[in-house]
Amino acid sequence: MRSNSPPSDGRDALRWARRCLGAAVESPQTEAEILVTHVLGLSRADLVTRRLRGEPLQYLTGHQAFRRLDLAVGPGVLVPRPETEMLVEHALGRVAGVASPVVVDVGTGSAAIALSIAVERPDATVWATEVSAEAASWARRNRDLVGAASVTVVEGDLLSPLPATLRGAVDLVVANPPYLAAAQLAGLAADVRDHEPLVATVSGPTGLEVPTRVVEDARAWLRPGGWLVMETWPGQADDLLALLSARYAEAAIHPDLTGSLRIAEGRAP
């Protein structure tokens, strides 16, 4: 249950003020910012200065909208992107006919994917794994904010922290793994390159290191007929499709709403 008392942390306070003002004022975000910066002894100029230094806007406001959710975000966790919303849409479609599905979100970060599935499929049991302790703390925080008791956050590398009882019993593995090559780092926007966690964006020298491991490891956890659904990017699509085709049935790469190849999938035989 959400508290009516204002929190002491700046980001939480901004979220709380914005939520309380809601539809009562014309510009709840702007007014919440003014109120909170006044109480905390900051100025709007302070926030602008931090933004000019490249700190992500979402880190400054402390939140990011994602599908039906308003997620808490900050240093140590990747800011959820709009394109990942389509990944969730596709993943939900793959368990549309499955009663009480078991779902694993690999590398959950803020838990945007895991919580969206839990909210939109209340009958699902959702496991969320995360290698970063800092990101896992954000995931748990968001789980508590949403009140999604069906989501279990476990810390560890990819699928390794899952309980052995899930082997061969998972209906859906969904993942937005780091998929950029190290050489691409210099070309990223400053807010991503300098502030967001590299473990969530850069996979290794080729960019395929982590996606390859997800493709290989997920097979052991999926039930026959279960689906692996992953986010990728056009420059990696052909190589990832080849990896999927060698291990899964119905392997495919689907475009997002802009036409970019974005969603990779395969069904466990």
C-alpha positions as CSV (number, residue, x, y, z in Angstrom):
1,M,0.0,0.0,0.0
2,R,1.4,3.4,-0.9
3,S,2.1,5.8,1.9
4,N,0.6,9.3,2.0
5,S,3.6,10.6,3.8
6,P,6.2,12.5,1.7
7,P,9.5,10.6,1.4
8,S,12.8,12.1,2.4
9,D,14.8,11.0,-0.7
10,G,14.9,13.6,-3.5
11,R,13.9,11.3,-6.3
12,D,11.2,9.6,-4.3
13,A,9.9,13.0,-3.2
14,L,9.6,14.1,-6.8
15,R,7.7,11.0,-7.8
16,W,5.5,11.3,-4.7
17,A,4.7,15.0,-5.4
18,R,4.0,14.3,-9.1
19,R,1.6,11.4,-8.2
20,C,-0.2,13.5,-5.5
21,L,-0.7,16.5,-7.8
22,G,-1.8,14.2,-10.6
23,A,-4.8,15.6,-12.5
24,A,-5.3,18.3,-9.9
25,V,-3.0,20.8,-11.7
26,E,-2.2,21.5,-15.3
27,S,1.5,20.6,-15.2
28,P,2.1,18.1,-12.3
29,Q,5.7,17.3,-13.3
30,T,6.8,21.0,-13.5
31,E,5.0,21.9,-10.3
32,A,6.3,18.9,-8.5
33,E,9.8,19.8,-9.6
34,I,9.4,23.4,-8.3
35,L,8.0,22.2,-4.9
36,V,10.6,19.5,-4.3
37,T,13.6,21.6,-5.4
38,H,12.4,24.4,-3.0
39,V,12.1,22.0,-0.1
40,L,15.4,20.3,-0.7
41,G,17.2,23.6,-1.1
42,L,18.0,23.1,-4.8
43,S,17.2,25.2,-7.8
44,R,16.0,24.4,-11.2
45,A,19.3,25.6,-12.4
46,D,21.0,22.8,-10.4
47,L,18.9,20.3,-12.3
48,V,19.7,22.0,-15.7
49,T,23.4,21.9,-14.9
50,R,23.3,18.2,-14.1
51,R,21.5,17.6,-17.3
52,L,24.0,19.7,-19.3
53,R,26.7,17.4,-17.8
54,G,25.0,14.5,-19.4
55,E,23.1,12.9,-16.5
56,P,20.0,11.2,-18.0
57,L,16.8,13.2,-17.6
58,Q,15.2,10.1,-16.1
59,Y,17.9,10.0,-13.4
60,L,17.0,13.6,-12.5
61,T,13.3,13.1,-12.3
62,G,13.7,9.7,-10.8
63,H,11.1,8.0,-13.0
64,Q,10.4,6.6,-16.4
65,A,7.0,5.6,-17.9
66,F,6.9,2.2,-19.4
67,R,3.6,0.7,-20.8
68,R,1.2,0.9,-17.8
69,L,3.9,1.5,-15.3
70,D,5.7,4.5,-13.7
71,L,9.1,3.0,-12.8
72,A,11.8,4.3,-10.4
73,V,15.2,4.7,-12.1
74,G,18.5,6.2,-11.1
75,P,22.3,5.6,-11.2
76,G,23.1,2.0,-11.6
77,V,20.2,0.9,-13.7
78,L,19.4,1.2,-17.5
79,V,16.6,3.5,-18.4
80,P,13.8,1.5,-20.1
81,R,13.4,2.4,-23.8
82,P,10.1,2.7,-25.7
83,E,11.3,0.0,-28.2
84,T,11.4,-2.5,-25.4
85,E,7.6,-2.0,-24.9
86,M,7.2,-3.8,-28.2
87,L,9.3,-6.7,-27.0
88,V,6.9,-7.0,-24.0
89,E,4.0,-7.0,-26.4
90,H,5.5,-9.8,-28.5
91,A,6.4,-11.8,-25.4
92,L,2.9,-11.6,-24.0
93,G,1.6,-12.9,-27.3
94,R,3.7,-16.0,-27.0
95,V,2.0,-17.0,-23.7
96,A,-1.5,-15.7,-24.7
97,G,-2.9,-19.2,-24.7
98,V,-0.9,-20.6,-21.8
99,A,-2.7,-20.8,-18.4
100,S,-0.6,-19.6,-15.4
101,P,2.6,-19.2,-17.4
102,V,6.1,-19.4,-15.9
103,V,8.2,-16.5,-17.2
104,V,11.8,-15.6,-16.8
105,D,13.1,-12.1,-17.5
106,V,16.9,-12.4,-17.9
107,G,18.9,-9.3,-16.9
108,T,15.9,-7.5,-15.6
109,G,17.4,-4.1,-14.7
110,S,14.6,-1.9,-13.5
111,A,12.2,-4.9,-13.9
112,A,10.3,-3.1,-16.6
113,I,9.7,-6.3,-18.6
114,A,9.1,-8.5,-15.6
115,L,6.6,-6.1,-14.0
116,S,4.8,-5.4,-17.2
117,I,4.2,-9.1,-17.8
118,A,3.1,-9.6,-14.2
119,V,0.7,-6.7,-14.3
120,E,-0.8,-7.6,-17.7
121,R,-0.8,-11.4,-16.9
122,P,-1.7,-11.5,-13.2
123,D,-1.8,-15.3,-13.4
124,A,1.8,-15.5,-14.4
125,T,4.7,-16.5,-12.1
126,V,7.6,-14.3,-13.0
127,W,11.3,-14.7,-12.2
128,A,13.7,-11.8,-12.8
129,T,17.4,-12.3,-12.8
130,E,20.1,-9.6,-12.6
131,V,23.9,-9.8,-12.3
132,S,24.2,-6.3,-10.9
133,A,23.3,-5.9,-7.2
134,E,22.7,-2.2,-7.7
135,A,20.3,-2.9,-10.6
136,A,18.6,-5.7,-8.6
137,S,17.9,-3.2,-5.8
138,W,16.1,-1.0,-8.3
139,A,14.1,-4.0,-9.6
140,R,13.0,-4.9,-6.1
141,R,12.1,-1.3,-5.4
142,N,9.9,-1.2,-8.5
143,R,8.3,-4.5,-7.6
144,D,7.3,-3.1,-4.2
145,L,6.1,0.2,-5.8
146,V,3.9,-1.8,-8.2
147,G,2.9,-4.3,-5.6
148,A,3.7,-7.3,-7.9
149,A,4.2,-10.1,-5.4
150,S,4.3,-12.6,-8.2
151,V,7.7,-11.3,-9.3
152,T,10.8,-12.9,-7.7
153,V,14.1,-11.0,-8.2
154,V,17.2,-13.2,-7.9
155,E,20.8,-12.0,-8.3
156,G,23.3,-13.8,-10.6
157,D,24.6,-14.3,-14.1
158,L,21.8,-14.8,-16.7
159,L,19.8,-17.9,-15.9
160,S,22.2,-19.4,-13.3
161,P,20.4,-18.1,-10.2
162,L,17.2,-19.8,-11.0
163,P,16.1,-22.7,-8.8
164,A,16.7,-26.2,-10.4
165,T,13.0,-27.0,-10.2
166,L,12.4,-24.6,-13.1
167,R,14.6,-26.6,-15.5
168,G,12.5,-27.7,-18.5
169,A,9.4,-26.0,-17.0
170,V,9.6,-22.4,-18.2
171,D,7.0,-21.2,-20.7
172,L,8.8,-18.0,-21.7
173,V,12.3,-16.6,-21.4
174,V,12.4,-13.0,-22.3
175,A,15.6,-10.9,-22.4
176,N,16.9,-7.5,-23.4
177,P,20.6,-8.4,-23.0
178,P,23.6,-6.1,-23.7
179,Y,24.1,-6.4,-27.4
180,L,26.5,-3.6,-28.4
181,A,30.2,-4.2,-29.4
182,A,32.8,-2.4,-27.3
183,A,33.8,-0.3,-30.3
184,Q,30.3,1.2,-30.5
185,L,30.7,2.7,-27.0
186,A,32.4,5.9,-28.3
187,G,29.4,6.6,-30.6
188,L,26.8,6.4,-27.9
189,A,25.0,9.5,-26.6
190,A,26.8,11.0,-23.6
191,D,24.1,10.3,-21.2
192,V,24.2,6.6,-22.1
193,R,28.0,6.3,-22.4
194,D,28.9,8.2,-19.3
195,H,26.1,7.5,-16.9
196,E,24.1,4.4,-17.6
197,P,25.7,1.0,-16.6
198,L,27.9,-0.5,-19.3
199,V,27.1,-4.0,-18.1
200,A,23.6,-3.4,-19.5
201,T,24.6,-2.1,-22.9
202,V,28.0,-3.4,-24.0
203,S,28.3,-7.2,-24.5
204,G,31.9,-7.5,-25.5
205,P,34.2,-7.2,-28.5
206,T,31.6,-8.5,-31.0
207,G,28.3,-7.6,-29.2
208,L,27.2,-11.2,-29.5
209,E,28.8,-12.6,-26.4
210,V,25.9,-12.2,-24.0
211,P,23.1,-12.8,-26.6
212,T,24.9,-16.1,-27.6
213,R,24.9,-17.3,-24.0
214,V,21.2,-16.4,-23.5
215,V,20.4,-18.4,-26.7
216,E,22.4,-21.4,-25.6
217,D,21.4,-21.4,-21.9
218,A,17.7,-20.8,-22.3
219,R,17.2,-24.2,-24.0
220,A,17.8,-26.1,-20.8
221,W,15.1,-24.1,-18.9
222,L,12.3,-23.9,-21.5
223,R,9.7,-26.6,-21.7
224,P,9.2,-28.2,-25.1
225,G,7.3,-25.6,-27.1
226,G,8.4,-22.8,-24.8
227,W,9.6,-19.5,-26.4
228,L,12.7,-17.4,-26.1
229,V,12.1,-13.8,-27.1
230,M,14.9,-11.3,-27.1
231,E,15.6,-7.7,-28.1
232,T,18.4,-7.1,-30.7
233,W,19.4,-4.4,-33.2
234,P,19.6,-4.5,-37.0
235,G,23.4,-4.8,-37.2
236,Q,23.3,-8.0,-35.2
237,A,20.1,-9.5,-36.6
238,D,21.6,-11.9,-39.2
239,D,24.1,-13.4,-36.9
240,L,21.6,-13.8,-34.1
241,L,19.1,-15.4,-36.4
242,A,21.7,-18.0,-37.4
243,L,22.3,-18.8,-33.8
244,L,18.7,-19.2,-33.1
245,S,18.0,-21.3,-36.2
246,A,20.6,-23.8,-35.1
247,R,19.0,-24.4,-31.8
248,Y,15.3,-23.5,-32.0
249,A,12.3,-24.0,-34.2
250,E,10.5,-21.1,-35.9
251,A,13.4,-18.8,-35.4
252,A,12.7,-15.3,-36.7
253,I,13.6,-11.7,-36.4
254,H,10.7,-9.2,-36.4
255,P,10.8,-5.4,-37.1
256,D,9.6,-2.8,-34.6
257,L,7.2,0.0,-35.4
258,T,10.0,1.9,-37.2
259,G,10.9,-1.1,-39.4
260,S,14.1,-1.8,-37.6
261,L,14.8,-5.5,-36.9
262,R,14.4,-5.6,-33.2
263,I,12.7,-8.8,-31.8
264,A,14.4,-12.1,-32.1
265,E,12.6,-15.3,-31.1
266,G,12.7,-19.1,-31.3
267,R,10.6,-22.0,-30.0
268,A,12.2,-24.8,-28.0
269,P,11.7,-28.1,-29.9
